[in-house]
């Protein structure tokens, strides 16, 4: 079996070209992935590309866009607004002619425009929880990041959280973002996770691992679940 | 009374099983390695996978799985010195 090669191209959003990586054929199901946010994005990159490769081998194309200011985007993160990210998701979906959407973790906060497509959510997380994790991650490692500095994340900034300079406007928007109520959305969660789900997959929560790594177990479980709904 | 005692020890066992599973999942350690941990096993500073960057993910995952909430000022480095210390803390929070 040949290993499918990724294609790197660009989608346009708000007048700027943004990077997107694709695997798989032009025909058949086209799955848009809405990636996790910030630190969790780095930690799940290998998992997502592993899933994309396996899907591709099974005839399902998938597309992983960089949101403005993240990944290889030429936009500065401090210039990126929450509304721009929501726009970018819609624009990426159009550019890759998405028939289905796989939103992961914080990516589920950006999927409210995708209700007309088959929408699969994996481990959706509320924005306030995401921000809290980022703030804690820094406060445990930086004695000067006291409660005053933590409050300033939402009023001053930009503040470096998980390696990303996050403006107060973006921090507030993430904190206030929730998971949209979309009745047709399918939710996947890990077996070890709390919360309602339409399906459970076994494997580790890689988004909490400081050392980015993949998981064959989780890749196989996610691919199986996605194929079940998409095919 | 005896029923309560049994319930408490079952819950303590559940906390220990959960903490071991989190160490495997978050630090990427082998299950066999973590199964050998006893109260005296040194963690922070002794296990290379458990460095300062790994602590936040570890605490957050323990919170989620045990349904507890750990305030940042409750966290002391001593908690992670040994497996025994971590268990004492997790049990105190989860079984209170």
Interface residues (C-beta under 8 A of the other chain):
Chain A: X133 X136 X137 X139 X140 X141 X192 X193 X194 X204 X205 X208 X209 X210 X211 X213
Chain B: X21 X24 X25 X26 X27 X28 X49 X51 X52 X53 X54 X55 X56 X57 X58 X59 X60 X61 X64 X65 X67 X72 X75
